[in-house]
């Protein structure tokens, strides 16, 4: 069963989590389904 994960914040830790997920894809059943990062108000 795949566990759905959302990353809240795409700073240093959020980028590290995403990188670790893709480097070790075969070792876990996680799916990154959303990333919430800050952006411009425009």
MODELLER restraints for C-alpha pairs under 7 A, 6 or more apart:
rsr = mdl.restraints
at = mdl.atoms
rsr.add(forms.Gaussian(group=physical.xy_distance, feature=features.Distance(at['CA:1:A'], at['CA:29:A']), mean=6.82, stdev=0.5))
rsr.add(forms.Gaussian(group=physical.xy_distance, feature=features.Distance(at['CA:2:A'], at['CA:29:A']), mean=4.81, stdev=0.5))
rsr.add(forms.Gaussian(group=physical.xy_distance, feature=features.Distance(at['CA:2:A'], at['CA:30:A']), mean=5.45, stdev=0.5))
rsr.add(forms.Gaussian(group=physical.xy_distance, feature=features.Distance(at['CA:2:A'], at['CA:31:A']), mean=6.55, stdev=0.5))
rsr.add(forms.Gaussian(group=physical.xy_distance, feature=features.Distance(at['CA:3:A'], at['CA:29:A']), mean=6.16, stdev=0.5))
rsr.add(forms.Gaussian(group=physical.xy_distance, feature=features.Distance(at['CA:3:A'], at['CA:30:A']), mean=4.80, stdev=0.5))
rsr.add(forms.Gaussian(group=physical.xy_distance, feature=features.Distance(at['CA:3:A'], at['CA:31:A']), mean=6.09, stdev=0.5))
rsr.add(forms.Gaussian(group=physical.xy_distance, feature=features.Distance(at['CA:4:A'], at['CA:30:A']), mean=5.93, stdev=0.5))
rsr.add(forms.Gaussian(group=physical.xy_distance, feature=features.Distance(at['CA:4:A'], at['CA:31:A']), mean=4.87, stdev=0.5))
rsr.add(forms.Gaussian(group=physical.xy_distance, feature=features.Distance(at['CA:4:A'], at['CA:32:A']), mean=6.09, stdev=0.5))
rsr.add(forms.Gaussian(group=physical.xy_distance, feature=features.Distance(at['CA:4:A'], at['CA:33:A']), mean=6.16, stdev=0.5))
rsr.add(forms.Gaussian(group=physical.xy_distance, feature=features.Distance(at['CA:5:A'], at['CA:30:A']), mean=6.71, stdev=0.5))
rsr.add(forms.Gaussian(group=physical.xy_distance, feature=features.Distance(at['CA:5:A'], at['CA:31:A']), mean=5.89, stdev=0.5))
rsr.add(forms.Gaussian(group=physical.xy_distance, feature=features.Distance(at['CA:5:A'], at['CA:32:A']), mean=4.90, stdev=0.5))
rsr.add(forms.Gaussian(group=physical.xy_distance, feature=features.Distance(at['CA:5:A'], at['CA:33:A']), mean=5.91, stdev=0.5))
rsr.add(forms.Gaussian(group=physical.xy_distance, feature=features.Distance(at['CA:6:A'], at['CA:32:A']), mean=5.84, stdev=0.5))
rsr.add(forms.Gaussian(group=physical.xy_distance, feature=features.Distance(at['CA:6:A'], at['CA:33:A']), mean=5.65, stdev=0.5))
rsr.add(forms.Gaussian(group=physical.xy_distance, feature=features.Distance(at['CA:6:A'], at['CA:34:A']), mean=4.63, stdev=0.5))
rsr.add(forms.Gaussian(group=physical.xy_distance, feature=features.Distance(at['CA:6:A'], at['CA:35:A']), mean=5.76, stdev=0.5))
rsr.add(forms.Gaussian(group=physical.xy_distance, feature=features.Distance(at['CA:7:A'], at['CA:14:A']), mean=6.23, stdev=0.5))
rsr.add(forms.Gaussian(group=physical.xy_distance, feature=features.Distance(at['CA:7:A'], at['CA:34:A']), mean=6.26, stdev=0.5))
rsr.add(forms.Gaussian(group=physical.xy_distance, feature=features.Distance(at['CA:7:A'], at['CA:35:A']), mean=4.74, stdev=0.5))
rsr.add(forms.Gaussian(group=physical.xy_distance, feature=features.Distance(at['CA:7:A'], at['CA:36:A']), mean=6.19, stdev=0.5))
rsr.add(forms.Gaussian(group=physical.xy_distance, feature=features.Distance(at['CA:8:A'], at['CA:35:A']), mean=6.05, stdev=0.5))
rsr.add(forms.Gaussian(group=physical.xy_distance, feature=features.Distance(at['CA:8:A'], at['CA:36:A']), mean=4.86, stdev=0.5))
rsr.add(forms.Gaussian(group=physical.xy_distance, feature=features.Distance(at['CA:8:A'], at['CA:37:A']), mean=6.78, stdev=0.5))
rsr.add(forms.Gaussian(group=physical.xy_distance, feature=features.Distance(at['CA:9:A'], at['CA:35:A']), mean=6.97, stdev=0.5))
rsr.add(forms.Gaussian(group=physical.xy_distance, feature=features.Distance(at['CA:9:A'], at['CA:36:A']), mean=5.31, stdev=0.5))
rsr.add(forms.Gaussian(group=physical.xy_distance, feature=features.Distance(at['CA:9:A'], at['CA:37:A']), mean=4.70, stdev=0.5))
rsr.add(forms.Gaussian(group=physical.xy_distance, feature=features.Distance(at['CA:10:A'], at['CA:35:A']), mean=6.95, stdev=0.5))
rsr.add(forms.Gaussian(group=physical.xy_distance, feature=features.Distance(at['CA:10:A'], at['CA:36:A']), mean=6.71, stdev=0.5))
rsr.add(forms.Gaussian(group=physical.xy_distance, feature=features.Distance(at['CA:10:A'], at['CA:37:A']), mean=4.98, stdev=0.5))
